[in-house]
Amino acid sequence: MAYRKQGRRIEISLAGHTEYGDVRAVARGMDLDSYLELMGYTEGPEVTSKSGIVRQLERFADALISWNIEEEDGTPTPATRAEFFALDESLALALATDWIERLGGKVDGPLESSSPDGGPSPEASIPMEPLSSSPLPTAVPA
């Protein structure tokens, strides 16, 4: 059976953040071409004078699907571009940063216990002193 392409959804969590630890959101992933352009590795189809961070914030706002943010009165705040740009700048940056890190492969917590540890690095066991004080032979065998 072949792999069926589907849009990736990225779960964003600010768990561990001192101020926003319970904020969660879901946003769309992106294709490789869009990711490389977003990160500044390639030039995108539209050349703009906007800085990289502004483009990244705009792309996150467009990718946003849902979040658990509420208004002061407890009503849900819609997960829209306008509401994202109306957030406190620290919260907006924290959400967008986590999204970008997860696009690049960030995962929560340590690797599973079944993940191989890789063993010791070989350079630690390679002797660095000369093996012999005798000069190497210079004669060519016949």
HURA-V42981 format. One record per residue. N is the residue number from 1. SS is DSSP state (2 for helix, 1 for strand, 0 for the rest). OMEGA is omega in radians with two decimals (NA if undefined). Layout:
# HURA-V42981
{{N & SS & OMEGA} {N & SS & OMEGA}}
This chain:
# HURA-V42981
{{1 & 0 & -3.11} {2 & 0 & 3.06} {3 & 0 & 3.13} {4 & 0 & -3.13} {5 & 0 & 3.07} {6 & 0 & 3.13} {7 & 0 & -3.13} {8 & 0 & 3.04} {9 & 1 & -3.09} {10 & 1 & 3.09} {11 & 1 & -3.11} {12 & 1 & 3.12} {13 & 1 & 3.07} {14 & 0 & 3.09} {15 & 0 & -3.12} {16 & 0 & 3.09} {17 & 0 & -3.05} {18 & 0 & -3.08} {19 & 0 & -3.01} {20 & 0 & -2.99} {21 & 0 & -3.10} {22 & 0 & -3.14} {23 & 0 & 3.09} {24 & 1 & 3.12} {25 & 1 & 3.04} {26 & 1 & 3.12} {27 & 1 & 3.11} {28 & 1 & 2.98} {29 & 0 & 3.10} {30 & 0 & 3.12} {31 & 0 & -3.07} {32 & 2 & -3.13} {33 & 2 & 3.13} {34 & 2 & 3.13} {35 & 2 & -3.14} {36 & 2 & 3.10} {37 & 2 & 3.14} {38 & 2 & -3.11} {39 & 0 & 3.09} {40 & 0 & 3.14} {41 & 0 & 3.10} {42 & 0 & 3.08} {43 & 0 & -3.13} {44 & 0 & -3.13} {45 & 0 & 3.13} {46 & 0 & 3.11} {47 & 0 & -3.12} {48 & 0 & 3.09} {49 & 0 & 3.14} {50 & 0 & 3.11} {51 & 0 & -3.14} {52 & 2 & -3.11} {53 & 2 & 3.12} {54 & 2 & 3.10} {55 & 2 & -3.14} {56 & 2 & 3.11} {57 & 2 & 3.12} {58 & 2 & -3.13} {59 & 2 & 3.09} {60 & 2 & 3.14} {61 & 2 & 3.13} {62 & 2 & -3.11} {63 & 2 & -3.07} {64 & 1 & 3.12} {65 & 1 & -3.10} {66 & 1 & 3.05} {67 & 1 & -3.14} {68 & 0 & -3.14} {69 & 0 & -3.14} {70 & 1 & 3.04} {71 & 0 & 3.14} {72 & 0 & -3.12} {73 & 0 & 3.09} {74 & 0 & 3.10} {75 & 0 & -3.14} {76 & 1 & 3.04} {77 & 0 & 3.13} {78 & 0 & 3.13} {79 & 0 & -3.12} {80 & 0 & 3.09} {81 & 2 & -3.12} {82 & 2 & -3.14} {83 & 2 & 3.09} {84 & 2 & -3.13} {85 & 2 & 3.05} {86 & 0 & 3.13} {87 & 0 & 2.94} {88 & 0 & -3.02} {89 & 2 & -3.14} {90 & 2 & 3.10} {91 & 2 & 3.13} {92 & 2 & 3.14} {93 & 2 & 3.13} {94 & 2 & 3.12} {95 & 2 & -3.10} {96 & 2 & 3.13} {97 & 2 & 3.14} {98 & 2 & 3.09} {99 & 2 & -3.11} {100 & 2 & 3.10} {101 & 2 & 3.14} {102 & 2 & 3.01} {103 & 2 & -3.13} {104 & 0 & 3.05} {105 & 0 & 3.13} {106 & 0 & 3.06} {107 & 0 & 3.10} {108 & 0 & 2.97} {109 & 0 & -3.14} {110 & 0 & 3.08} {111 & 0 & 3.11} {112 & 0 & -3.13} {113 & 0 & 3.12} {114 & 0 & -3.14} {115 & 0 & -3.13} {116 & 0 & -3.12} {117 & 0 & 3.08} {118 & 0 & 3.13} {119 & 0 & -3.10} {120 & 0 & 3.11} {121 & 0 & -3.06} {122 & 2 & -3.09} {123 & 2 & 3.11} {124 & 2 & -3.09} {125 & 0 & 3.13} {126 & 0 & -3.14} {127 & 0 & -3.10} {128 & 0 & 3.12} {129 & 0 & 3.12} {130 & 0 & -3.12} {131 & 0 & -3.09} {132 & 0 & 3.09} {133 & 0 & 3.14} {134 & 0 & 3.09} {135 & 0 & 3.11} {136 & 0 & 3.13} {137 & 0 & -3.14} {138 & 0 & -3.11} {139 & 0 & 3.09} {140 & 0 & -3.14} {141 & 0 & -3.11} {142 & 0 & NA}}
